[in-house]
């Protein structure tokens, strides 16, 4: 497996291959237990109260605040509780020493455990160290009672490190490959990723790809669970990001079967109340493939998705309690957005998706939001349409269901004066001119809403606004050959003296069991002498002037074979 993993923002403090720089009770070099290289440093903690072990030197850790080290002890009964400072990490810099609580007798899981702390955060006791001039890094164990007078505590591989950077050549790599590299004493030792019961636990950032060079990354995994741990790290540290410069980067979670996302991964925080959330980031335009299939993202900070592209898509995913979603123009299909906050969707394309129990406003930017369900929004307005783009073709087939209060759609000042609702539905909203009406026209102007396959919704008009729903008629062509057989695939047009957009611009098809039908719902003004045209190679072109008034029009058209087109 041609995989390469490097520490992100990495700087070694001590590899624990020598006891020379260490201070502590009965310091010893230990070759039997280690997590990196071939040795660790052992100590004998027996004193009631504070027991310190630390390495001294001189390090500039400016911009590298995350201090890590491997730790193991058999002092279990005598270690104090977490609240009473059982195990702490301390850092001395610029004459100041800060202490941060890490573990207690009830929270230490046993065995080798990778400690990590954001040393730029406020310490629990002591003073914040100057990271540009660090002179000591170590641990303090507070003991109650008297442990056995034997070697009982070990430390290995002290470092500054934010996470892992992963690249590879063929074949594809998985989380298991990254985990194996990180936990191999000969290659890794960072301790960013651990595995318990088949679940991958991350205590750092995971970068897939080379942001500055030509190294490659081809990552794919399915049916895995990834948990970002509740650790004392910076709130912005955690995340999975895809990057690329001049190489190639491909990232995929889950798989695709037909048009469905399957075998997805679950990515979440350890507990929903923890401060460090995680981000999913793929905004690098040089990332060729980014695919999320059937995956669940719970309690994320920001999910930033790429521009639309041939190998970039999101299908069948769940986004629950995601603080911020930045979709750009990527296509998102058949996904669920649960307990979502405010969303600015820009020009993204979101289809066949459910938006449930929203706690924030969906702001549209002219993109596609079709065949979706917006249910039980808990804020005053579910969606804002405040852009100079017609809703027709953008919100088609979307269903809004009230959460008990508030509006479905607010029309802002930039909304066009004429828009269309096609195959939409509004359920559970209040009466006209109430704060629970389906539509809130807050544009300050008159807006005409054309309805196509949509029952007229209730409306509240804001200051200076008015809303009307013009009646609609159906315009239809039925195209046959000389034998009276319907012809499908005929180009059918209706226009008002070549003005665009055309009143109808489509091809004939089987409609309700009848071949050769082209139709459109029209809500515009009457047109005198509209041009009705039909053409298909092999037949003579058809054109007829027909008035459009206030009643349905059905025009039978017979195409005659053209002997010059065979």
N, C-alpha and C positions, 0 to 999 in steps of 0.2 A: 504494500500500500504506500504510494508515493505522496505522503502527507507531511506538511511542515506546519508546526505551531510555534508561535513566538509570544512572549509576554507583551501586553500592550502597556505603553508608558512604564516600561520595566527598568528597574535598577536594583542590582544585587547589593544587599547590605552585608550579609555574611552567609557563606554556604555551609557553615558548621562542619567543615572538614579539618578544623584545628581548634584547640581550646585556648590558643594564645590571646585572642581579644576578649575572652569571656570572663565574667566575674559572677560568682555564686558559690553556694556551699558544696564542697566536694565536686568541683567541675571535672568531668571525665569525657574523653572521646569514646563513643560507642559505635561499634561496627555491626552490632546485632540488630539494631532497630534504626531505620532511616527512611526518609521519603524522597530524598534527592541526593545524587552522588553516591557515596558509599559509607557515610557516617552521620551520626547526630551528636549533639552535646547533651550529656546527662548531668543531673543534679540530685542532691539528697535534701529534701525539704523536711525539717523536723521541728522547727521552732514555732511555738505558739505565737500567733500574730503574723507580721509581714515576713515573707520569704521572697527575696528578689534574685533574679538571674538576668544578666544583661550583657550586651556586646558594646564595646566602645570603639570609637573611630571618628571620622569626619566625613559627612555626606551632605551634599546639597540636594535636597528633595523638593525644591521649588517646583510646583506644578505636578508633583508626584505624591499626593497625600495619602494614598491607600497603602498602609503598611500591612504586610502579611507575614505569617510564620506558621510552621507546623508545630503542634503541641500535643503531648501525650503525658498522662499521669496515672498513677495507681492510688493517689491520695484522694480517695472518694469520700469516705466517712468523715474525715477530718477537714475537708475543704469547707469554707464558709458558704453561705447562700449567695446568690447573685446580688440581692439587695445590699448585703453586707460586704460586697466587694470580693467574693470568692476568688475569682481569677481576673486580673487586669492586665492590659497592655499599657506600657508607658513609653513616652518619647521625650528625650531631653534635647533642647535646641536653643541656642542663644541664652543659656543660663536659666531657661524655664523648663519645667517638667510637668507634663499633663498625664493623667491616669484615666483610662477608659475601662469600664466594666465589660467583661466578655462572657464569663460563665459562672455558674455556681454548682454546688453538689447535686442539685436536682436537674440542672440543664446541660451538664456535660454528658455527651452521648457515649463516651468511652472510646478508647483507641485513638489513633492519630486524627486530629481535628485541625483544620486550617483556620487560624484566627485572622480576622481582617478588621481594620478600623480606619475610618477617615480621620487622619490626624490633623486635618484643618478644621474639624468640628470642635465645639466646646467640650473640653474634658469634664468628667464627673467631679474630679478633684484636681488640685494643683492649678497650674497656669498653662495656657496654650503655648506650645513650643514654637520657636522660629524654625520653619522647615528649611530655610536656606542654609542653616548652620547646625545640623543635627550632630550630636556627639555621643548619644547613647540610645539604644532601643532594647526593651526587655519586657519581662513579665513579672508580675507580683502576685503571689498566692497568699491569701489570708487563711491561716490554719487555726482551728479550734481543737485542742487536745494535742496528743503526741503521736505522730505516725511512727512506724518502724524505722529504725536508723539504717536504712538501706536505700540505694539509688531508686528513686521513685518518680522522677519527672524528666522529660526529654524535650528538646527543641531542635528543629531543623529548618534550614533554608529560610532565612530572614530576608525580606525584599520589599521593594515598592512595586506595585503592579495593579493595573486597573482591570485587566482581563486577558483574553486570548485573541490572537490574529491567526486565522487559518487559511492556508492555501494548499493546493494539491495539483498533481497531474492525474491522468486517468488511472483507475476508474473513479467513480463518484465516491465522496466521503459521506459519513453519517455522524451522528452524535457519538456513537460508540467509538468511532475512530478517534475523535477529538478527546473524548474521555480517556481512552487508552494511552494516547500520547501524553496528556497532562499528568497522568498518574504513573507513568513509567519513570523510575528514578534515573534512568540513563538519558532520557530525553526531556522530561518535563519537571514536575515538582512545584508548579505554581499553585496548585490546589484550588483553582477556580471552579472546577466542575467535579462533583462527586456523584455516586450512584448508589441508591438505597432502594431495595425492593423493585428494581426495574425502572425507577424514576430518577431522572437526571436533575440534580440540584445545582444551581449556578449561584455563585457569590461574586460575580463580576460581569463584565461586558463580553459579548461574543461577536467578533468581527469576521465576516466571511468575505475574502477577497483582498486585493492589494490596492490600496488607495493611491499609491504614488509610483508604482513600478509596473512590471509586465508579468508578474506572477499570476497564475491561474487559480480559479476556485470553481469546483463543480460539486455542490452540496445538495443532497436529497435525503429526506427521512420520512418515514410513515409510522403512524400508530404509536407515537412516543408521548411521554408526559415530561414537560420541562417546568420546573418550579424555581422562581427567583426567591432566594432565601431572605428571611427577615434579619438582616445583619446591620451593623452600625457603619454603613457606607453612605456616601453622598446620595442625595435623592435623585440625582441625574445620572448615576453610574450605570445602572442596569439597562441592558438592551441587546437586541440582535440586529446587526446592521449589515447590509450588503453593499460593497464598494468595488470600484474598479477604476483603473487608470488606462494602461495600454494593453492589458491582458484580456482575459475573458472571465466573466463571473456569471454563474448560474445558481439560483437558489430555489428550492422547491420543498414545501411542506405538504404532505398528503399526496394523493394520486387522483387521476381523473378517469372515469368510466363513461364513455359517451359524452353527455353534457353535465354529468354529476360529479361533485367533489366527494371523494371517498378516502378512507384510511388516513384521516387527518391526525394532526398532532394537537395536544392541549398544552397551551403555554399560559402560566398564571403566577400570581404571587403566592407566597406561603400562607399568609393570612391577609384578609382584605383590609385590615386596619394598619398594616405596616406603612411606614413612610416611604421607603424606596420602592417605587413602582418600576415598570420596565417599558421601554420603547421598542417598537419595531420600525426600522428605518430603511427605506430603499428609495432615495431621491437622486442617486447618482445615475445620470442618463447613460453612462457607459455600461451599466449592468444589463446584459442582453436578455436574460431570462429571470423572471420573478413570478412564481406561481404559488398561490395559496389555495389548497383544496381541502374541503371538509374539516378545517382546523378551527379550534376554539381559542380565543384570546380573552382572558378574564382579568379584570382589574389592572389594565395597562394604563400607562401615562398617555403617550402619544403614539399613534400608528400613522406613519407617513409613507404613502404608497407612490409608485412611480407614474410617469406618463404612460398613456396607452401604447401598446406595441404588440407585435405578432405573438411574442412569447411572454406576455405579461397579463395576468388575469387573476381574479379572486372569485372562486365558485364554492358555494355551499358552506361558507364559514359562519361562525358565531362570534360576535363582538359584544361582550357583556361587561358593563361598568368600565368602559374605555373612556378616559377623560377627554381625549381629543383625537379625532380622525381627520387626516389630511389626505384625501384621495387623489388629488390632481385630476388627471383625465382617464385613469385606469377604468376598465370595465369590471363591475362588481355584480355578480348574478347569484340569485337564489341563496341569499345570506340573511342572517338575523342580527339585528342591532337591539340589544336589550339593556334597559336602564341607561340609555345613552345620554350624554350631556349635549351642550350646544355643538352644532355641526355646520360648517361652511363647506358646501359640496362643490362649489365652483362649476367646472364644465365636465365633471366626471359622469360616467354612465352607470347608473344603478338600476337593476331590473329584477323583478320577481323576488323582492326581498321584504322582510317583515321588520318594522320599527315599533318596538314594544316598550311601554312605560317610560317614555322619554322624559328627562328632567331639564331639557334645554331645547332651544329653537333650532330647527333645520333651516338654514339660509341657502336658498338656491342661487346659482350663478349662471344659469342658462344651460346647464347640463340636462341629462336625461334621468328621469325618475319615474319609470313606467312599470305598471303591473305590480305595484308595491302595496303593502298594507301598513298604515300608520295607526296604531292602536293605543288608547289609554295614555296619551300625553298628559303630563301633570302640570304643564305651564300654560300661560294665557293664550299662546298661539303655537300650534304645532309646526307650521311652515311659513316662511316669509318669501314672497315673490316680489322683489324690488329691483328688477332689471328690465331693460327695454327689449324684451324678447317675448314673443307669444307663447303662452302655455300649451297651445295646441301642438301635439307631437312630443311634448316634454313630460307631461304628467298623465298620459293616456293610461287608462286601466287601473289607476291608483284608487284605493279605498281608504277613506278616513273614518275612524270610529272614535267617538268622543270618550274621554276619560271621566266625563261628568261635568266638567267646566271648560271654558275657553273655546277658541276658534280653531278651525282646521287650517285655513289659509288666510294670511294677511296680504293684501295687495298694497305695495308701497308706492311712493311718488314716481318711481321710474317705470312702473308697470304700463304697458301700452294701453291705449284707450279701447282697443278691441282684442279680446283673447278668446280662446276656445277650451272647453272641457269635453274630452272625448272618453266615453266609457268609464267615467268616474262615478264614485258613490260616496255619500256622506250619511253617516248613521249616528243617531243619538244626540244630535246637536239641537240647540234651543231655537226659539221662534225668531222671526225677523226683528231686527233692531234691539236685540238683547246681547249681553256680553258673552252669550254661549251660541250665537248664530254661527253657522258653518263658515261663512265668508265674512271677513272684515275688510271693507274697502276703506283703507286709510290713505288713499292716494291724493285726496283733495280735488278729484276731478270725476267726470262721468266716465264710467267703464261699461262697455257692452260685452257680455259673456255669451258666446254661442255654445249651445248644448248639443252634443252628438252622442246619443246613447247614454245620456246622463240626466237623471231627475233633477229638476231645479232646486238648488240648495237655498237655505235661508241666508239672509244677508243683514249685516249691520253696516250702515254707512257712517263714516267719520265726517269731520267738519269739511264742508265744501264738496263732498263726494256723493255720487249717485250711481246706481247699478241697474242695468236693464238686461233682459234676456230676450233677444229677438227670436221670433218663431222660425222654424226651419222647414224646409221642403226637401224632397228627394228627387234628384235628377238621375235618370237611368237611360242607358242605351242597351238594346238587345240586338246583337249582331248575328246574322245568319248568312248562309250561302244561298244560291238560287234555288237549292232544293229544300230550303227551310231548316237546315241543320245548323245549330248554334256553333259558332267558331270561337274558340278560346285563344288567347294570346294576341288579340287584335289591339293595336295602340288606339286608345280612345281619349279624345280631348274635348273640353269645352272651354272657350275663352271669350273674353270681352274685348274684341278688337286688339288681340295680341298683348293685352296687359298681363303682367305676371304679378303674383303667382296665378297660374291657370285655375279656373273654377274646378276643372277635373283634369287629371293627368295620370292615367292608369292603363292597365291592360284588362281585356275581358277574361272572365273565368267562370267556373261553375258556382252559381250562387243559389242556394236553396234548391238544388237539384236541376237548375236550368243552366245550360251552357251558353256562353257568349254574352255574359252580363257584365256591364261596368256601371257603377253607380257612386254617387257622392251625396252627402247631406250638405245643403246650402242654406246659409243664414244671412247672406248679404242682401244688398239692395236689388230691386228689379233691374234686369238687363234687357234692352231692346236689341233684337237681332244678334243674339249671341251665336258664335260659331260652334257648331257641333261637327266634329271630324272623326273619321275612323280610317285606319290604313293598315295594310298587311301585305308583305311581298307576295306577288302572285295574283293580287286583286287590284282593281282600279280604286283609287282613293275616293272616299266619300266625304262630302261637305254639305251642310245645310244650315241655314239661318233660322234659329228658333228663339222666340221670346221667353224670358224667364220672369215669371210674375210671382204670385203668392200661393200657387198650387203645385203639386207634384207634376213632373213631366216625365213620360216614358216615350222614348223615340225608337221605333223599330227601324233597323238598318239592314239592308240587303247588299252584300258585297258581290260584285260581278267579277268573274275571272278576267284577268288581263292577259291576252295571248302574247303580249310583248315581254312579259315577266314569267318565264318558265325555267 
